[in-house]
Amino acid sequence: MQVLSVASEIYPLVKTGGLADVVGALPLALDRHGIRTKTLVPGYPAIMRGVENAVPRLTFADLMGHAATVLEVEYKGLALLILDCPALFDRPGGPYGDATGKDHIDNWRRFAALSRAGAEIALGRMEGWRPDIVHVHDWQTGLLPAYLRYSAEPVVPTLMTIHNIAFQGQFGADIFPELGLPPRAFAIDGVEYYGGVGYLKAGLQSATAVSTVSPTYADEILTPEFGMGLEGVLAARAADLHGIVNGIDADVWDPDSDPLIKTNYSAGNLKGRQTNKRAVAKRFGLSDDDGPLLCVVSRLTWQKGMDLLVDVTDDIVAQGGRLAVLGSGDAALEAAFHAAAVRHPGRVSIITGYDEPLSHLMQAGADAIVIPSRFEPCGLTQLYGLRYGCVPVVARTGGLNDTVIDASPAALAAKAATGICFSPTTADGLRRALRRTFRLFADTKAWMNMQKQGMKSDVSWEKSAGLYAQLYSSLEMKGR
């Protein structure tokens, strides 16, 4: 089976979050199921610099007003198609915004171009190759299913995956005439959304099937609390909605061989974690003692519950804990963590930004990772924590609920617990969860059992890739 995957980022070339990890890892896992994937991504500077000897495969004289070329290249086992369009993608800053973090004003055009190019490939314009399935990810590729739906030609089945429904790609109606869609597409069952154009909504209406990145989140987004205004659209498509939990690359994230940590270790011998713990404390300027070291690797946002964590930092310190924070985001939250670090020198510390090697070291050295998200489609940091024996302390939502087994008395007795889950998602709920965490940490045997059980968890892509393979097969049958 041949699959065209289309996404706005891919690890290890360009990453802003979990989307890139999934897009980079899933094709490799699917390959073991006889599924060959080519992934179309924008030609950002980082991608153009990162690849060599790319071959032109398709040219556009006018793609959303600009000349563009689709290049093909193999990169670390991935078959990449790169949309080389300098006018749209060769610019400083990140994939979606400038160096100050402000969204590019023409994002509507940039990602319409990516979707249009993907649709043309799906329709067989690239000589010698045509996919059996098209898999698109998040709002940046939401127009692709719409382009196929409103094409006069027979179309390929499409799967639209929602990684986070909070990001929807909503733009004014004035852009519609430039999208190249027929007038009938600007309708409630098409791309129209509250009088404007909704890219994610267009994909949800037009794709053959819809998936999201955990079973619990698939249920949650059917409700007003989590559906972010699209719950009605999704409810109408509930029969076509699937929840498949993400996995991680178990070769990249392996404490037994990870070159980015201080000392390698395994579930059978956890002694190496102490060396990593001291290294984390040193990197963050924290005191070196035997108390629990908690960590956070996250965007510092309301969604991630970081305001709740700010509210309980004094409690963490009062109970003898330390907190290491790696992340960036809301300026007020960054300032609040810096203020906590000033109040508690040697006990609380923050490094602003993102550092991939440091994130590996933190998982290998911290005792627990705190993830108090108000909603979390899947989450990857708790999977890394499980893999590394860094016990997850998580809110009961989305993929966090699906992947962490709470340390209830029954689960502890059965030696099945892998973390601490809590609800409601409030400061008091988190405070109680952390008190449980500290009590469990004091029970060395129970804590070690949790670490080892977590490290035994299958957090790889193997099972989930099999579920995607089954879903692809069912879509292919529909397309015949």
N, C-alpha and C positions, 0 to 999 in steps of 0.2 A: 504494500500500500504506500502510495506517495502522498505526503501531506505538505501543504504550504502553511507555515506558521508566520503570522505577521504581528510585530510588536514594536514598541517605541524604545525599548532598551533590552540589552542582553549581557549577562555576565559571561566572561570577565571584562568585556570591552567598555561597556557603559552601564552604570548601576546607580539608581537613586533609592531602590528599595527591593522588596521581595519579588516584584514582578520580574526583574532582571534575572534573579536566581532561578525562578521557575522556567523562564524562556530558554535559559542556557542549559539547564539540567534535563528537562523533560525529553528533548530529542534523543539524548544519549541513552536514556532509559527505554524509550520506545524502540530504539534500534534493536534491542534484544527480543522484541516481539515481532520482528520482521517489518517494522514501519520505518520508512525513510522520510526524514523531514528536511525541507529547505526553509530557512527562516529569513524573512525579509525585514530589514531594519533600516532606519535612516542613516545617511552618510554623514554623521557628526564628525567633527575633527578627530576625536579620540578613536573612532572606528576606522577612519581613513588612514590614520597614522599606524594603527595596530595591525593592519593586514598588508600582505605583499602579494604581488602578481595576480591581482584580481582581473578577471576576464569580462569584457563587455558582453552582455547577453540580450539586452533590449534597450532601445533608445526611444525617447519621447522628444519630439520637436517642441511640443507645447503641453506641459503637464501643469495644470493650474497656473498657466502664464509663464512657465519657465522650461528651459531645456533640461533634460535629465537622462541619466543612463542607469540601468540596472546592471550591477557588476556581480560576478559569482566568484566565490573563493572558499577554500577549505581552511578552517581555523580551529585548531585544537579539537579535532573530531567533529566540529560543527560545519554543516553545509550552509554557508551564508549567501544571501542575496542582499546587496547593499544598494539603496536608492541614492545614487550620487547626484545631488542637486545642490550645488554650492549656494545658489541664491536663497535657498530655504534652510539649509542645514549647516553650512560652513560659517559659523559665527561663535564668538566667545560666550562663556557662561555654561549653563547646564543644558540638558535636553529640552527643557521646557521654558527656561527663563534666562535672563541676563545675569551678569556677575553680581548684581545686587539682589537677585532672587525674584525680580519682577517678571511676570509672564511675558513672553514675546507676544506682541500685539497681533501677529499674523499666525498664531498657533492653529487657528481654524483652517488656514490655507495649507500650512505645513503638513498637518495630519490628514487633511482631505487628499493631498497629493500622495501620501503614503498609502491610503486606502485605495485610491484610484489605480495606482501602480499595481497593488496587490490584486485588484479585481481583473486588471488586464492580463496578469500572469495566470490567474485562475481560469480565464477564458481561452487560454492557449496561445497567447501572443508571443510567448518566449519559445523559440523554435526548439523542438526536441523534448519538451517536458511540459506536462500538464498534471496538476494534482488531482487526487481522488477526493480529498477533503481539504477544506480551508479552516484553519483554527486561528481566530483573532482574539486579541487580549486588550481589555479595557477600552475607554472611550476614544483613545487615539486612533483606534482601528475600527471604530463602530460604524463608519460609513461604508466599509467594504461590503458587508452583507447587503446593504441597501443598493449599492451600485450593481451587485449581481442580481438582486431581486427585480430591479427595474430595467435590466438588460433584456434585449429582444432575443438573446441567444440562450440555449440550454445552459443551466448553471450547475456549479459544483455545490454539494452540501456544505453548509458552514456551521461551525461551533463558535459561539461567543462566550468567552470566559470573563466573569467579573472578578477582579482581584480586590477592588474596594469600590462599593457603589456610591461612596461619598463624592467621588470624582467623576463628573458626568459629561464634561465638555459641552456646556451650554453657550450658545452664541445668538446674536440678534438675527432677525428674519432677513435683514439686508444682505446677508452673505449667500442666501439660498440661490439667487440667479447665477452665482459664480461656481456652484458646485457641479454643474453639468448633469443634474438629475431632472427628470421630467416634472412638469408642474404638479401632476397628481401625487408626487412623493411628498409634497408639503401638505400633509393631512395628519389627522390624529392617529391613524394606524400606520403612519410612515415616519418621517423625520421631524415633523412639527412637535414642539414641546413648549407649552405655555406661551404660544405666540412666536417663539423663536425656533432655532434648530438645536436639537439635542443629539449629540453624536452617540452617546451610550444608548439612549432611547431608540435611536435608529437601528442600532445593532440588535437590541432586544426584540424589536418588532420584526426584523427581517431575517435573522439567523434561523437555520433549520432547528437548532437546539441551543440551549443556554446552560452553562455550567458556572459554578462558583467553587471556591477553594476549601470548603469543608461542608459536611452534611448539616451541622448546626446552623451555619451561616445561611445555607440554602433555605432553611426554615425561617430564620430570623428576618430575612429581607422580604418576606411575604407580609410583614407586619408594618404598620405606620412608624413604629419606634425605630426600626432599622432600615426600612425600604427607601428612605430619603426621597419620598415623592413618587417613586417608581413601583411601589408595591402593587398598584392596580394593574400595571402592565405585566408584571411578573405573575400575578395571580391568574391572569388570563392565559399565561403560558406555563402554568404549574406542571402540566403533564410533560413538558419538554425541559424542565429544570432539574439539573443534576448537581449534587454536592460531592466533590472528590477532593479529599484532603491533600495538601501539598506534601512533597517529600524534600529531602536535602541530598546533596551529592555526598555520599558516604565516603568517597575517596578524598575529597577536599577537606571534609570535616571528620577527621579520624584522629583521636588523641594519641593513638599508638604510633602514628607516623607523621603527624602534623609538624612541618618544619618551622611554623610560625610561633610555636610555644617554647618555653624554656626547657622543660623536661617532658618527654613522652611517657605515657602510662596507659594502663588498660583497666577494665573492670576487675580483673584478677589481682591487680596490684595498683592501688590508688596512692601509694606513697609519693609518686612524682607530683601530685597535685600540690603538696606543701611547698615545693620549690616554686611552682607557678604562682601560688598564693603570695609568697613573699615578693615575687617579681611584680605582681599587680600592685601590691601595697607600695612598693618603691616607686613605680611609675606614677602613681597618683599622689605620692607624698603622704600616704597614710601610715599610721603607727603599725608596728609589727607586733601583733599579739595573737593569742589563741582564740579570741572571740570571733563570731561569724562575720564574714566579709560578704556583703550583698552588692550586686552590681546591676546596672541598667545599661542596655545598648539599644537606643531608641531615638526616634524623632521626639522632640520635646513639645508635645501638643496635648490639647484637651482630649482628643480621641484616645491617645495612649494613656490617659489617666495620670499624666505627670504632675498635674496640680494636686492630686490626691497624695502622691508620694512626697511632694514638697511639704504638705501638711503634717506628715508623720516622721519627718527626718529627726526631729528632736526626740521622738519616742525611740527611734532606732539607736540613737546615741545613748539614751538613758538606759537602755537594756544591754549596753556593752557592745553594740554592733558598729560596723563601719560601712560606708556607702561610697561606691565608685560609680560615677555617671559618665557615660560617653554618649554624646548626642548633641543635636542642635535643633532649633525650631523657633518657637514663640519667644520673642525677646524678653517678655516678662517672666516666663518660666526659666529661661537661662539665667536671668538676674536673680531669681529666687533661689536657684541652686547655688549660685556663686555666694549669695548672702548666707546660706546655710553653711557653706564651706568656711566662710569667715567666722561664723559663730562657733564652729566646731573644727578648729584646725586639727589635722591628723585623724579626724573621724569621718569627715565628709569631704569629697573632692569631685570636681567636674572637669573633664576635658571636652571642650566645645569642638564639634565637627564630627567627622567619621573617619575611622582608621581601621581598615580591614585586618591587618596583622594584630593590632591591639585587641580587636573584638575576639579573635581566636584566643589570645592569652587570657582575657577576662573569663571566657567560658571555661578555660582549663584551670583557672586559679581561684575564682570566686566560689563561695560555698553555695550561693543561691542567686538566681536572676529574678528580678521583680518585674512583672508585666501586668499592671492594673488597668488594662485597656477597657474603655467603655464599650467599644465594639472592636472585634478583631476577626476579619474574614478567615484567615488561617493563622498567620503568625509563623515565623521561622525561628526566632530567637529561642523560643521554648524548645524547639526540636534540637537546636544546637546544644542547649542546656542539657537535655536528656542524654544526648550523645556523649557529652563531656563530663557527666556526673555533677553538673551545676544545677542544683535542684530548682525547678521552676515554681515560683509563687505567682499564681495567675488568677485573673477574674474568670468567672464562669460565663464565658461568651464565645461564640464562634468556634474557630479551630482550637482555641485554648481549651475549651470544654471537651473537644473531641480527642485531644492528644495527651492530656495529663490526667492521671488517676489520683484522685484526692487521698490524702493520708487520713482517711477515716479509721476508727478503731478496727473495723472489719478488714479494710485493705491492709492496714499495718500488720494485723495478726496473720493474714494470708501472705504477707510479704509481696503484695501486689502494688503498693503505693509508689508513685513516681514523683509526686509533688504536692503542693498545697493549693487548693482551689477555694475561692471565696465569692460570696455574694451577700448583700447587694454591693454594687460597685460604688462605694462611698469611702470617705476617709475612715470612718469607723469600721467598715467592713475590712478594709486593708489593714487597719491597726490590729484588729483581732487576728487576722491571718498571720501577721508578722509575730504576734505573741505566740501563736502555735508554732511558727517556724523556729523561734528561739528555744521553745521547750523541746522540740524534736531534735534540734542541733545539740542540745545538752545530753541527749540520749545517743551516745556514740554508735551503738549497735543499730538502733532504728534508723539513724541518719545514713549510715553506710549501706544498709539494706535498700533504702530509697535510691541512693546514688547508683548502686549496682543494678537495681531493677530498671531504672531509667536508661542506663547504658545498654541494657538488653533489648530495649524497645526497638522495633523495626521502624525507623524514621526515614528509611531510604525511599527512593522512588519506585521500587520494584512492584509493590502491591498497587499503588496508585497508577503507575504506567499501565498495568494490566487492565484496570478499570477504564482508562482512557482508550486503550486498544479496543475494548468491547464496545464503548460508545461510538468510536469511529466506525467500527464495522456495522453497527446498527444504522448509522447515518448513511453510510455507503449503500446499504441495501435500500434505504428510502430513495436515494438518488437514482436508482436504476429504473 
